Amino acid sequence: QVHLVESGGGSVQAGGSLKLSCAVSGLAHSRAWFRQAPAKEREGVAQINTNGHTIYADSVKDRFIISQDSANGTLHLQMNSLKPEDTAMYYCAADPGWSRSLASWNFAFWGQGTQVTVSS
């Protein structure tokens, strides 16, 4: 079993920054952030494996950075240059296996979500 608890969401103006964190307990070689805006499908944002390999969605490349704390396994998402279209519920996800693509079906365990709102 893998248990995930997100924190760090909030409201910010366009161009601002936020950092999300996800406390991860249990074995999880693959960790990721997904997001879902109202009336839209859940989409992958960024993924990192325990070997350090990362995958980013095109929409967040060069703005968001995914990282993991090797000391305690906490997953982070540093979000810079935020845009109103980044507004969504953000979910942390993890899986014991090695995910090769940023797809929701690759992840068996999910957090409860944290809201990010970007105003123009």
DSSP file (Angstrom, degrees, kcal/mol; ACC not computed):
  #  RESIDUE AA STRUCTURE BP1 BP2  ACC     N-H-->O    O-->H-N    N-H-->O    O-->H-N    TCO  KAPPA ALPHA  PHI   PSI    X-CA   Y-CA   Z-CA
    1    1 A Q              0   0    0      0, 0.0     2,-0.4     0, 0.0    26,-0.3   0.000 360.0 360.0 360.0 143.2    0.0    0.0    0.0
    2    2 A V        -     0   0    0     24,-0.2     2,-0.4    92,-0.1    24,-0.2  -0.991 360.0-159.1-123.1 130.3    1.1    3.6   -0.7
    3    3 A H  E     -A   25   0A   0     22,-2.4    22,-2.4    -2,-0.4     2,-0.4  -0.927   9.0-169.6-113.5 134.0   -0.4    6.5    1.1
    4    4 A L  E     -A   24   0A   0     -2,-0.4     2,-0.4   106,-0.3   108,-0.3  -0.971  10.5-178.9-128.7 135.1   -0.3   10.0   -0.3
    5    5 A V  E     -A   23   0A   0     18,-1.6    18,-2.6    -2,-0.4     2,-0.2  -0.951  14.6-155.6-135.4 115.6   -1.2   13.4    1.3
    6    6 A E  E     +A   22   0A   0     -2,-0.4     2,-0.3    16,-0.2    16,-0.2  -0.494  17.4 166.2 -87.4 157.3   -0.9   16.6   -0.7
    7    7 A S  E     +A   21   0A   0     14,-2.3    14,-2.9    -2,-0.2   107,-0.1  -0.968  41.4  65.4-156.5 164.0   -0.4   20.1    0.6
    8    8 A G        +     0   0    0     -2,-0.3    11,-0.3     1,-0.2    14,-0.1   0.400  59.2 136.1 104.6  -2.4    0.6   23.6   -0.7
    9    9 A G        +     0   0    0     12,-0.1     2,-0.3     9,-0.1    -1,-0.2  -0.154  21.1 120.7 -69.9 173.3   -2.3   24.5   -2.9
   10   10 A G  E     -d  116   0B   0    105,-1.1   107,-2.6   104,-0.1     2,-0.4  -0.987  57.6 -56.3 163.0-164.8   -3.9   28.0   -2.9
   11   11 A S  E     +d  117   0B   0     -2,-0.3     2,-0.3   105,-0.2   107,-0.2  -0.881  48.2 163.4-112.7 141.3   -4.7   31.1   -4.9
   12   12 A V  E     -d  118   0B   0    105,-2.4   107,-2.3    -2,-0.4     2,-0.2  -0.984  35.8-107.3-151.4 155.8   -2.1   33.2   -6.8
   13   13 A Q  E >   -d  119   0B   0     -2,-0.3     3,-2.2   105,-0.2    69,-0.2  -0.514  54.0 -79.4 -82.9 156.9   -2.1   35.8   -9.5
   14   14 A A  T 3  S+     0   0    0    105,-2.8    69,-0.2     1,-0.3    -1,-0.1  -0.256 120.2  29.9 -54.9 137.7   -1.0   35.0  -13.0
   15   15 A G  T 3  S+     0   0    0     67,-3.1    66,-0.6     1,-0.3    -1,-0.3   0.250  99.4 113.9  93.4 -12.0    2.8   35.0  -13.2
   16   16 A G    <   -     0   0    0     -3,-2.2    66,-2.3    66,-0.2     2,-0.3  -0.090  59.1-121.2 -83.4-174.9    3.2   33.9   -9.6
   17   17 A S        +     0   0    0     63,-0.2     2,-0.3    64,-0.2    63,-0.2  -0.934  21.3 179.9-131.5 151.6    4.5   30.7   -8.1
   18   18 A L  E     - B   0  79A   0     61,-2.1    61,-3.3    -2,-0.3     2,-0.5  -0.977  15.9-146.3-143.0 153.1    3.3   27.9   -5.9
   19   19 A K  E     - B   0  78A   0    -11,-0.3     2,-0.3    -2,-0.3    59,-0.2  -0.983  12.0-160.7-125.3 123.0    5.0   24.8   -4.5
   20   20 A L  E     - B   0  77A   0     57,-2.6    57,-2.4    -2,-0.5     2,-0.3  -0.745   6.7-165.2 -96.6 147.0    3.0   21.6   -4.0
   21   21 A S  E     -AB   7  76A   0    -14,-2.9   -14,-2.3    -2,-0.3     2,-0.4  -0.953   7.5-165.0-130.4 153.2    4.2   18.8   -1.8
   22   22 A C  E     -AB   6  75A   0     53,-2.4    53,-2.8    -2,-0.3     2,-0.5  -0.938  15.0-143.8-140.9 113.9    3.0   15.2   -1.4
   23   23 A A  E     -A    5   0A   0    -18,-2.6   -18,-1.6    -2,-0.4     2,-0.5  -0.681  23.4-162.9 -77.2 122.5    4.0   13.1    1.6
   24   24 A V  E     -A    4   0A   0     -2,-0.5     2,-0.4    48,-0.3   -20,-0.2  -0.933  11.7-178.0-114.4 123.6    4.5    9.5    0.2
   25   25 A S  E     +A    3   0A   0    -22,-2.4   -22,-2.4    -2,-0.5     2,-0.1  -0.979  51.1  31.2-120.2 135.3    4.6    6.5    2.4
   26   26 A G  S    S-     0   0    0     -2,-0.4     2,-0.5   -24,-0.2   -24,-0.2  -0.363 101.6 -46.7 107.4 167.7    5.2    3.0    1.0
   27   27 A L        +     0   0    0    -26,-0.3     2,-0.3    -2,-0.1    -2,-0.1  -0.617  62.0 158.3 -79.4 123.1    7.2    1.7   -1.9
   28   28 A A        -     0   0    0     -2,-0.5    69,-0.1    68,-0.1    70,-0.1  -0.824  21.5-179.7-148.6 104.4    6.6    3.7   -5.1
   29   29 A H  S    S+     0   0    0     66,-0.5    21,-2.0    -2,-0.3     2,-0.5   0.789  78.9  49.0 -73.6 -26.8    9.1    3.7   -7.9
   30   30 A S  E     +FE  49  95B   0     65,-2.2    65,-2.3    67,-0.4     2,-0.3  -0.954  65.0 173.6-119.6 132.0    6.9    6.1  -10.0
   31   31 A R  E     +FE  48  94B   0     17,-2.5    17,-3.0    -2,-0.5     2,-0.3  -0.977   8.5 165.7-133.6 147.4    5.4    9.3   -8.7
   32   32 A A  E     -FE  47  93B   0     61,-2.7    61,-2.7    -2,-0.3     2,-0.4  -0.971  31.4-125.8-154.8 166.0    3.5   11.9  -10.6
   33   33 A W  E     +FE  46  92B   0     13,-2.8    12,-2.9    -2,-0.3    13,-1.5  -0.978  27.1 178.2-116.9 134.0    1.3   15.0  -10.5
   34   34 A F  E     -FE  44  91B   0     57,-2.8    57,-2.9    -2,-0.4     2,-0.3  -0.832   8.8-157.8-123.1 165.7   -2.0   15.1  -12.4
   35   35 A R  E     -FE  43  90B   0      8,-2.4     8,-3.0    -2,-0.3     2,-0.4  -0.991   7.1-163.8-145.1 155.2   -4.6   17.8  -12.5
   36   36 A Q  E     - E   0  89B   0     53,-2.2    53,-2.3    -2,-0.3     6,-0.2  -0.946   5.9-162.1-143.2 119.0   -8.3   18.1  -13.4
   37   37 A A    >   -     0   0    0      4,-0.4     3,-2.1    -2,-0.4    51,-0.1  -0.609  46.5 -74.5 -91.8 157.9  -10.1   21.3  -14.2
   38   38 A P  T 3  S+     0   0    0      0, 0.0    -1,-0.1     0, 0.0     3,-0.1  -0.260 118.3   4.4 -54.0 133.3  -13.9   21.5  -14.0
   39   39 A A  T 3  S+     0   0    0      1,-0.2     2,-0.3    -3,-0.1    -3,-0.0   0.628 113.4 104.4  66.3  16.1  -15.6   19.8  -16.9
   40   40 A K  S <  S-     0   0    0     -3,-2.1    -1,-0.2     3,-0.0     2,-0.1  -0.873  74.9-103.3-123.6 159.6  -12.2   18.5  -18.2
   41   41 A E        -     0   0    0     -2,-0.3    -4,-0.4     1,-0.1     2,-0.2  -0.409  45.2 -94.1 -76.0 156.0  -10.5   15.2  -18.2
   42   42 A R        -     0   0    0     -6,-0.2     2,-0.4    -2,-0.1    -6,-0.2  -0.504  48.4-165.5 -67.7 135.7   -7.7   14.5  -15.8
   43   43 A E  E     -F   35   0B   0     -8,-3.0    -8,-2.4    -2,-0.2     2,-0.2  -0.947  21.3-111.3-128.4 148.4   -4.3   15.2  -17.4
   44   44 A G  E     +F   34   0B   0     58,-0.4   -10,-0.3    -2,-0.4     3,-0.1  -0.529  28.8 177.2 -75.0 140.7   -0.8   14.3  -16.5
   45   45 A V  E     -     0   0B   0    -12,-2.9    12,-2.5     1,-0.4     2,-0.3   0.787  61.5 -21.2-107.7 -54.3    1.5   17.2  -15.4
   46   46 A A  E     -FG  33  56B   0    -13,-1.5   -13,-2.8    10,-0.2    -1,-0.4  -0.988  52.7-160.2-160.5 152.7    4.8   15.7  -14.5
   47   47 A Q  E     -FG  32  55B   0      8,-2.5     8,-2.0    -2,-0.3     2,-0.3  -0.981   4.2-174.1-137.7 146.6    6.3   12.3  -13.5
   48   48 A I  E     -FG  31  54B   0    -17,-3.0   -17,-2.5    -2,-0.3     2,-0.2  -0.993   9.9-153.8-141.1 136.9    9.5   11.3  -11.8
   49   49 A N  E >   -F   30   0B   0      4,-2.0     3,-2.5    -2,-0.3   -19,-0.2  -0.637  36.6-104.1-101.5 165.6   10.8    7.8  -11.1
   50   50 A T  T 3  S+     0   0    0    -21,-2.0   -20,-0.1     1,-0.3    -1,-0.1   0.679 121.2  62.7 -66.5 -14.7   13.2    6.8   -8.3
   51   51 A N  T 3  S-     0   0    0    -22,-0.3    -1,-0.3     2,-0.1   -22,-0.0   0.427 121.1-108.7 -86.2   2.8   16.0    6.7  -10.9
   52   52 A G    <   +     0   0    0     -3,-2.5     2,-0.2     1,-0.3    -2,-0.1   0.348  69.1 146.3  92.1  -5.9   15.4   10.4  -11.4
   53   53 A H        -     0   0    0     -5,-0.1    -4,-2.0     1,-0.0     2,-0.3  -0.459  29.8-163.6 -67.8 132.7   13.9   10.1  -14.9
   54   54 A T  E     -G   48   0B   0     -6,-0.2     2,-0.4    -2,-0.2    -6,-0.2  -0.867  16.9-167.6-121.5 152.7   11.3   12.8  -15.5
   55   55 A I  E     -G   47   0B   0     -8,-2.0    -8,-2.5    -2,-0.3     2,-0.4  -0.997  10.9-168.5-134.5 136.4    8.5   13.4  -17.9
   56   56 A Y  E     -G   46   0B   0     -2,-0.4   -10,-0.2   -10,-0.2     2,-0.2  -0.949  25.6-115.7-125.2 146.5    6.6   16.7  -18.3
   57   57 A A    >>  -     0   0    0    -12,-2.5     3,-1.7    -2,-0.4     4,-1.0  -0.534  31.8-119.8 -70.0 146.4    3.5   17.7  -20.2
   58   58 A D  T 34 S+     0   0    0      1,-0.3     3,-0.4     2,-0.2    -1,-0.1   0.845 110.5  63.8 -57.3 -33.7    4.2   20.1  -23.0
   59   59 A S  T 34 S+     0   0    0      1,-0.2    -1,-0.3     3,-0.0   -14,-0.1   0.671 112.5  32.6 -68.2 -16.2    1.9   22.7  -21.4
   60   60 A V  T X> S+     0   0    0     -3,-1.7     4,-2.4   -15,-0.2     3,-2.3   0.449  83.3 127.7-120.2  -3.3    4.1   23.0  -18.3
   61   61 A K  T 3< S+     0   0    0     -4,-1.0     4,-0.1    -3,-0.4   -15,-0.0  -0.269  81.1  14.5 -56.4 141.0    7.6   22.4  -19.6
   62   62 A D  T 34 S+     0   0    0      2,-0.4    -1,-0.3     1,-0.1     3,-0.1   0.429 126.7  60.8  72.1   0.4   10.1   25.1  -18.6
   63   63 A R  T <4 S+     0   0    0     -3,-2.3    17,-1.8     1,-0.2     2,-0.3   0.657  97.7  50.0-119.6 -36.9    7.6   26.4  -16.0
   64   64 A F  E  <  -C   79   0A   0     -4,-2.4     2,-0.4    15,-0.2    -2,-0.4  -0.789  60.4-162.9-108.6 148.5    7.1   23.5  -13.6
   65   65 A I  E     -C   78   0A   0     13,-2.4    13,-2.9    -2,-0.3     2,-0.4  -0.988   4.4-157.6-132.2 124.5    9.7   21.3  -11.9
   66   66 A I  E     +C   77   0A   0     -2,-0.4     2,-0.3    11,-0.2    11,-0.2  -0.816  23.8 159.7 -98.1 139.8    9.1   18.0  -10.2
   67   67 A S  E     -C   76   0A   0      9,-1.7     9,-3.1    -2,-0.4     2,-0.4  -0.965  26.9-142.9-151.7 165.8   11.4   16.7   -7.6
   68   68 A Q  E     -C   75   0A   0     -2,-0.3     2,-0.7     7,-0.2     7,-0.2  -0.999  20.4-124.5-137.8 141.1   11.6   14.2   -4.7
   69   69 A D     >  -     0   0    0      5,-3.0     4,-2.6    -2,-0.4     3,-0.3  -0.736  16.0-158.6 -84.7 114.9   13.3   14.5   -1.4
   70   70 A S  T  4 S+     0   0    0     -2,-0.7    -1,-0.2     1,-0.2     0, 0.0   0.739  87.1  59.7 -67.9 -21.6   15.6   11.5   -1.0
   71   71 A A  T  4 S+     0   0    0      1,-0.1    -1,-0.2     3,-0.1    -2,-0.0   0.900 128.3   5.2 -75.0 -40.6   15.6   11.8    2.8
   72   72 A N  T  4 S-     0   0    0     -3,-0.3   -48,-0.3     2,-0.1    -2,-0.2   0.393  95.0-115.3-128.6   2.9   11.9   11.4    3.4
   73   73 A G     <  +     0   0    0     -4,-2.6     2,-0.2     1,-0.2    -3,-0.1   0.548  55.7 159.2  78.1   6.8   10.4   10.6    0.0
   74   74 A T        -     0   0    0     -5,-0.3    -5,-3.0   -51,-0.1     2,-0.4  -0.440  32.4-141.2 -67.6 134.5    8.3   13.7   -0.2
   75   75 A L  E     -BC  22  68A   0    -53,-2.8   -53,-2.4    -7,-0.2     2,-0.3  -0.785  20.0-168.3 -96.4 138.7    7.3   14.6   -3.8
   76   76 A H  E     -BC  21  67A   0     -9,-3.1    -9,-1.7    -2,-0.4     2,-0.4  -0.898  17.9-163.8-126.2 155.2    7.3   18.3   -4.8
   77   77 A L  E     -BC  20  66A   0    -57,-2.4   -57,-2.6    -2,-0.3     2,-0.6  -0.883   9.8-161.5-136.8 107.2    6.0   20.3   -7.7
   78   78 A Q  E     -BC  19  65A   0    -13,-2.9   -13,-2.4    -2,-0.4     2,-0.6  -0.791  11.5-164.5 -87.8 120.4    7.4   23.8   -8.1
   79   79 A M  E     +BC  18  64A   0    -61,-3.3   -61,-2.1    -2,-0.6     2,-0.3  -0.930  11.6 175.4-114.5 117.0    5.1   25.8  -10.3
   80   80 A N        +     0   0    0    -17,-1.8   -63,-0.2    -2,-0.6   -64,-0.1  -0.750  59.1  21.7-116.2 162.7    6.4   29.1  -11.8
   81   81 A S  S    S-     0   0    0    -66,-0.6    -1,-0.2    -2,-0.3   -64,-0.2   0.903  85.1-159.4  48.9  48.6    4.9   31.6  -14.3
   82   82 A L        -     0   0    0    -66,-2.3   -67,-3.1    -3,-0.2   -66,-0.2  -0.253   8.1-158.6 -65.6 145.9    1.5   30.3  -13.5
   83   83 A K    >   -     0   0    0    -69,-0.2     3,-2.3    -3,-0.1     4,-0.3  -0.847  31.7-110.4-120.7 156.2   -1.4   31.0  -15.9
   84   84 A P  G >  S+     0   0    0      0, 0.0     3,-1.8     0, 0.0    34,-0.4   0.846 117.6  63.4 -55.0 -33.2   -5.1   31.0  -15.4
   85   85 A E  G 3  S+     0   0    0      1,-0.3   -48,-0.1   -48,-0.0    -3,-0.0   0.565  88.7  69.5 -71.1  -6.2   -5.3   27.8  -17.4
   86   86 A D  G <  S+     0   0    0     -3,-2.3    -1,-0.3     2,-0.0     2,-0.2   0.536  71.1 120.0 -82.4  -7.5   -3.3   26.1  -14.7
   87   87 A T    <   +     0   0    0     -3,-1.8     2,-0.3    -4,-0.3    30,-0.2  -0.407  41.4 106.7 -61.9 125.0   -6.3   26.4  -12.4
   88   88 A A  E    S- H   0 116B   0     28,-2.0    28,-2.6    -2,-0.2     2,-0.5  -0.972  75.8 -78.3-178.0 170.3   -7.3   22.9  -11.4
   89   89 A M  E     -EH  36 115B   0    -53,-2.3   -53,-2.2    -2,-0.3     2,-0.5  -0.842  49.2-147.1 -85.5 128.0   -7.4   20.3   -8.6
   90   90 A Y  E     -EH  35 114B   0     24,-2.9    24,-2.2    -2,-0.5     2,-0.4  -0.856  13.2-164.5-104.7 132.6   -3.9   18.8   -8.5
   91   91 A Y  E     -E   34   0B   0    -57,-2.9   -57,-2.8    -2,-0.5     2,-0.4  -0.928  13.7-141.7-119.6 137.8   -3.5   15.2   -7.5
   92   92 A C  E     -E   33   0B   0     -2,-0.4    19,-2.5   -59,-0.2     2,-0.3  -0.780  26.1-174.4 -90.2 140.4   -0.4   13.3   -6.4
   93   93 A A  E     +EI  32 110B   0    -61,-2.7   -61,-2.7    -2,-0.4     2,-0.3  -0.972   7.1 178.8-137.9 152.2   -0.2    9.7   -7.7
   94   94 A A  E     -EI  31 109B   0     15,-2.3    15,-2.2    -2,-0.3    14,-0.5  -0.987   7.5-172.6-150.9 157.5    2.2    6.8   -7.2
   95   95 A D  E     -E   30   0B   0    -65,-2.3   -65,-2.2    -2,-0.3   -66,-0.5  -0.988  29.9-133.0-151.3 143.8    2.8    3.3   -8.2
   96   96 A P  S    S+     0   0    0      0, 0.0   -67,-0.2     0, 0.0   -68,-0.1   0.757  89.2  74.6 -67.0 -22.5    5.2    0.5   -7.1
   97   97 A G  S    S-     0   0    0      9,-0.2     2,-0.8   -68,-0.1   -67,-0.4  -0.140  96.0 -94.8 -83.5-177.9    5.9   -0.2  -10.8
   98   98 A W        -     0   0    0    -69,-0.1     2,-0.3   -49,-0.1    -1,-0.1  -0.859  37.9-152.3-102.9 102.9    8.0    1.7  -13.3
   99   99 A S        -     0   0    0     -2,-0.8   -68,-0.1    -4,-0.2     3,-0.1  -0.591  13.7-173.1 -78.5 132.6    5.8    3.9  -15.3
  100  100 A R        +     0   0    0     -2,-0.3     2,-0.3     1,-0.1    -1,-0.1   0.449  68.7  35.8-103.2  -2.6    7.0    4.7  -18.8
  101  101 A S  S    S-     0   0    0      2,-0.1     2,-2.1   -46,-0.0    -1,-0.1  -0.993  84.0-108.6-150.1 155.2    4.4    7.3  -19.7
  102  102 A L        +     0   0    0     -2,-0.3     2,-0.4   -46,-0.1   -58,-0.4  -0.526  69.0 133.2 -84.9  74.7    2.4   10.1  -18.0
  103  103 A A    >   -     0   0    0     -2,-2.1     3,-1.9     1,-0.1     4,-0.2  -0.982  60.8-132.2-130.4 139.3   -0.9    8.3  -18.0
  104  104 A S  G >  S+     0   0    0     -2,-0.4     3,-1.8     1,-0.3    -1,-0.1   0.803 103.3  64.8 -62.2 -29.7   -3.3    7.9  -15.2
  105  105 A W  G 3  S+     0   0    0      1,-0.3    -1,-0.3    -3,-0.0    -3,-0.0   0.626  91.4  66.0 -72.2  -8.8   -3.8    4.2  -15.7
  106  106 A N  G <  S+     0   0    0     -3,-1.9     2,-0.5    -5,-0.1    -1,-0.3   0.506  93.2  71.6 -82.8  -4.9   -0.1    3.6  -14.8
  107  107 A F    <   -     0   0    0     -3,-1.8   -12,-0.2    -4,-0.2    -1,-0.1  -0.952  51.7-179.3-123.7 123.5   -0.8    4.8  -11.2
  108  108 A A        +     0   0    0    -14,-0.5     2,-0.4    -2,-0.5   -13,-0.2   0.695  67.9  58.8 -91.8 -21.6   -2.7    2.7   -8.6
  109  109 A F  E     -I   94   0B   0    -15,-2.2   -15,-2.3  -106,-0.0     2,-0.3  -0.918  61.8-178.1-121.2 138.2   -2.6    5.1   -5.7
  110  110 A W  E     -I   93   0B   0     -2,-0.4  -106,-0.3   -17,-0.2   -17,-0.2  -0.954  19.8-131.6-135.1 147.7   -3.9    8.7   -5.5
  111  111 A G        -     0   0    0    -19,-2.5  -106,-0.1    -2,-0.3     3,-0.1  -0.265  36.1-103.1 -84.6-178.2   -4.0   11.5   -3.0
  112  112 A Q        -     0   0    0   -108,-0.3   -21,-0.1     1,-0.2  -107,-0.1   0.631  63.2-115.7 -85.1 -14.5   -7.1   13.5   -2.1
  113  113 A G        -     0   0    0    -21,-0.1     2,-0.4     1,-0.1   -22,-0.2   0.068  16.5-128.6  98.1 152.6   -6.1   16.5   -4.2
  114  114 A T  E     - H   0  90B   0    -24,-2.2   -24,-2.9  -107,-0.1     2,-0.3  -0.995  25.0-120.5-139.8 135.2   -5.2   20.1   -3.5
  115  115 A Q  E     - H   0  89B   0     -2,-0.4  -105,-1.1   -26,-0.2     2,-0.4  -0.549  22.3-170.7 -83.5 135.1   -6.8   23.1   -5.3
  116  116 A V  E     -dH  10  88B   0    -28,-2.6   -28,-2.0    -2,-0.3     2,-0.5  -0.994   5.1-175.2-121.4 125.6   -4.7   25.6   -7.3
  117  117 A T  E     -d   11   0B   0   -107,-2.6  -105,-2.4    -2,-0.4     2,-0.5  -0.983   4.9-169.8-125.4 124.7   -6.4   28.8   -8.5
  118  118 A V  E     -d   12   0B   0     -2,-0.5     2,-0.3   -34,-0.4  -105,-0.2  -0.958   9.2-158.9-116.1 121.0   -4.7   31.3  -10.8
  119  119 A S  E      d   13   0B   0   -107,-2.3  -105,-2.8    -2,-0.5    -2,-0.0  -0.730 360.0 360.0-101.5 148.9   -6.4   34.6  -11.3
  120  120 A S              0   0    0     -2,-0.3    -1,-0.1  -107,-0.2  -107,-0.1   0.455 360.0 360.0 -88.4 360.0   -5.7   36.9  -14.3
